[in-house]
Amino acid sequence: RDIATSLNVFELLVGSICPSIFGHEVVKAGLLLALVGGRTRTPSDRTIGKRSDIHVLVVGDPGMGKSQMLTAVAALAPRGVYVCGNTTSSSGLTVTVVKDSITGDFALEAGALVMGDQGCCCIDEFDKMSSGEHQALLEAMEQQSISVAKAGIVCSLSARTAVLAAANPVGGHYNNGKTVAENLKLPPNLLSRFDLLFVLLDRPDSQMDRLLGQHVMALHGGTATRGTAGLLADAAPSAWADSEAYKAWKSADRGDVPISVRLREGAKAADGDPVPAHILRKYLSYARQYIQPVLSREAAEVLRDFYLQLRRDGASAESVPITSRQLESLVRLPGGRARP
């Protein structure tokens, strides 16, 4: 109840996800939305069954903390499964048929996606997986089920799980001269199933590098207790503090303020310790089960206009193709934002 009534509850929850990793507030916000998910569809809604889980893909240069964030999210989820792509097969992801040595009967053994039903499945080293393993994810990520027809067994298993994947670009480092699809070398039908796609670039920044060094030294010294929010609150004013975007934030005109600045400023305003993992897990489970946001007509019009703008911009831009799946993603993301 204290968390729900806090002033900057969303920023507080974002800062509580993997506080050992400095920065990356936007990525942590996306992972938080994947943990709570969108509105759960029930048969009483009189609508075609649509998935409410939010899939997230994080791609970036090595050493950006992608694996640690996935491990932390798998531990926070009510039912979380963590697998590594270079040691995973298609049967290990979906389902496999085994024969009993005594009776000779065939039985099904659930894979990672089935075991993560109503939870999340974190897949690290996503780029190391083969094309066959990528194809095995298509049905589970969109239809939320896995169809089996092996050894005389024909059935369909539920796989209502949010897929959170981390990958490295082709060649090890992200090339700004190439498109996102060229850097990833992933099939377009798989890329279009992800609701959020983050690109982490390792670029020199004297201010952020100094704060990162302080954070790492504090972790090894056993003095880092307040996470990124406390470090930003105690730090000297940075370059963006004197920018026009920061002044716009202070004047409550948030139109041109990047979301990363909003999350950092909100974390500084919260000025509290990160929520413990066991309490955060219970809070997210409660929000996922009992909070069911409703999309208003005004919000639907805003999302529709934004989708049309994306279609116009994506017609000529060299980016991920914008399809109707992105419109459904725009409906799921505000639902996840309204739950915490």
N, C-alpha and C positions, 0 to 999 in steps of 0.2 A: 504493500500500500504506500509506503514511503517513496518507493521508486516511481510509482505511477503518478504521484502528486508532485513530484519534483518539477522545477521550471523547465529545464532542458533535458527531458527524459531520453529523447532519441540520441542526443550527443553523449549523454552519460553511458548509454548502452553501447554506442559505437566505441567509446574509449575503454570499455570493459572487455571487448573482444581482443584477445591476444595482446595484453598491454606490454608484453616484452618486446614487441615490434614497434619501432618508432615511426610515426607518421602513417601514410596510406589510409587516411580517414575515409576517402571515397570508396576504396575497395572494402574496407571493414563495414561501411554502410551497406554496400551491396550484399555482403555475406550475411549481415543482420536481416536484411529483407528476405534472403533465401531461407534463413532459419525459421522465420515466422510464417512466410508464405502468404499467398493471396487468400481471398475469400473461398472457403470450402464449399463446393457445389454439392447439393443434396438432391435426391429425387423429387422433393417437393418444390424445387425451383422451376419445374416444368421447362427446363432447358436441356439442350444437348450437353452431355457430360464434357466439361472442359477442365483441363488440369489447372490446379491452383498452385502447384510447386513452381518455384523460380529457379531456373538454371543459370549458373554463373561460370564464365570462363575468364581466368586470369592468365595473361601472357606477358612475359617481360624478361629482362636481362637476368642473368644469374646473380644470386646473392641479394635478392630483394625481399626475401622472407615469405615467399609464396607457400612453401611446404609447411612452415611453422603456422601460418594462418589457417591452412586446411586442417592441420592436426588439432588446433585449438577449436575449430568449428565442429569437427567430428566429436570432440569431447563434450561440447556444449549441447549438441543436438539430443533430443529425447531418445532417438535411435540413430546413431551415427556409425557409418562404416568407412574405413580409410583403406584404400588400396593404392598400389604403385603400378603405373602403366607398363613398365618394362618387365614386370613379373606376373602379369595378368593375362589370361586367355579369355576367349569369348564365352566359353562354358563357365569359367569362374565368375564372369560378370553376370550372366543370365541364369542358366540352370543346366545341370548335367544329369544324365541317367546312369545309374550304377546298378550292378547285378549283385544280389545277395549271394554270398558264397555257400550258404546252407540251404536255403529254400529254392534258390534259382530264380526268384521273382525280381522284376525290375522296379526300381524306386527312383524318385527324384530328389536331388540335393540342390538346395537353393544357393544361388550365387550372391554376389555383393548387392546387386540392384534389388533382388527380392528380399534379402535380409534387411535392407534399409527402407522397407516399406513404411510409409508415414513418417519418414525421417529424412536423412540426407546421406548421399554417397559421395565421398570425396575421392577424386582420382588425381593422383599426382603423376608427373611425367606423362601428361596426356599426349604429347607429340611422339613419344616412343612406342605407342600402340600401333598395331598393324591396321590395314584397311578393313580386314574382316572383323576385328574387334570394334572398330568405329561403326561398322554397319550393324553390329549387334545392339548398339545403343539407340538406334533410330526409333524403333517401336516403343522402347521403354520411356524415352524422353518425351514423346508426343502422346501416345495412346495410354501411357501409364500402366502397361501390362506387357507380359511376355508370353507368347504363344509357343507351345511345345508340341511337336509331333515326332516322337522318337520311340522306337522299340514297342510299338503298339500303344503307346500312351499319348493321348491327344487331350490337351487341356490348356487353360490360360491362367497364368499366375499374376497377382497384383504386384505392381512395382511403382507405387505412388511415392516416389522419392525425388528429391531435388538433387540434381547432379552438379557438383562443384568441382571444376577441373582447373588444373594449373599446367601450363606448357611453356616451353622455351621456344623462341623463334628459330627459324632455319639458320644455321650458321652460328648459333650461340647468342648473337646480339641482334636487337631489332634494327632493321634498316628503314629509315624514314623515306628512302626513295622508292620503296615498294608499298603496295597496298597491304591491308591486313590479311587478306586471303593468301597473298604471295608470301608473306612472312610466316604464316602458319602451315601452309600446305595441307589444309584440311578440306574435305569436300563441302561444297556450298550447302547441301541439304542438312549437314550436321551443324554447320555454323549458324544457320537460320533458326535452329531450335534453342539456342542460348538466348535468354532474355537480356543478360548483361554481359558485356565484353570489356575487360579492362586491360590497358596496356601500361606496363610499368617500365619506365626508362631510367637508367642509371646515368644521370647528368650531374656534373660538378656544380655545387651550390655552396658557397662558403658558409652562409648562415645555417642552412640545414645540416651541412656536414659537421659543423661545430656542435649543434644540438644532438646529432646522432652520436658523436663521440662521447658527449657527456652522458647520454642515456646508456650506452654500452658499458662505460666505466662504472656507472652507478649500479647496473645490473650485476657486474662481477664483484663490486664492493658491497653488495647487499643493502644498498640505501635507496634503491628505486622502488617506491611504494605508490606513488601517485600517477605513474604512467606518463603518457604523452601530454595529458592535460596539465599536470603539475609542472612539467618541464617547460611548456609554453608559457604558463603563467609566471614562472620565475625568470624567464629569459628576457633579454633586452629587446626593445622594439626591433623588428626585422624590416626588411625592405618593403614588404607589402603593407606594413602598418602605416606608411606614409603615402600609399597610393590612393588614386581616386576611388578604386573599388572599396577600399577600407573605409574611406570617408562616406561613401554611399551607404555602406552597412550601418555606420553610426547614425546616419540621418534617416534610417528605416526605409531607404529606397533600395530594395534588394534586387532590382531588375538585372543589373550587370555584375553582381557579386558572384564569383565562382562558388560552387558548392563546397569545395575544399576549405575556402576561407570561412564560410558559414559554420562548418563543422568544427574548425579550430576555435573560432570565436565562441561558439556555444560550449565547447569543452572547457575553455578558460572561464566562462561565466558559471559553469556548474561547479568548478573548483572543489571537487571531492575525490575521494579514493575510488578506484574501480570497483564495481560490484563483484563480490566473490563468485567463483564459478558455480558453486552448488546453488546459490540463490538465483543467479542469472538463468540457470537451466530451468528451475521451477517457474520463474517469471515468464520465460519464453514459452514453456509448455502450456501455462495457463492462457496466455494471449493467443496461442495457436488453437486452443480447443474452444474457448468461450467467446472470443471477440470475433464477430462477423460483420465487417463494414459493409455498407450499402452504397452503391454508386449513384450519386444524384444526377439529375438531368443536366444541371449546369456543368458539373465535372465531366460528364460524357461529351458535352459540346467542346470543352477545352481540349480533351484528349483527341477528339476527332480532328479538330483544326491542327493540332500538333502533328498528328499522323499525316495529314495532307501536306504539311510543310516538309516533313521528312521525305515523303515520296517525291516532291518537287526537287529537293536538294539532292536526293540520292540518284536522280535520273542521270546526272552528269558527273557526280563525284565518284572517285575511285574508292569505294568503301564497300562494306557488306551490303548486299541487296536488301532493300526494304520491302517486305511482303506483308500479307495480312497477319502473319504470326507476330510481327512487331506491334500491330494494333492490339492483339490479345495481351502482349506483354505490357503495354501501356495501361491496361486495365488491372493486371495483377500487381504491378509495382505500387500504385497508390493504395491498394488494399493492404499490402504488407506494411506500407508506411503508416497507415492509420491504426494498425493493431497495437504497437508498443505504446 
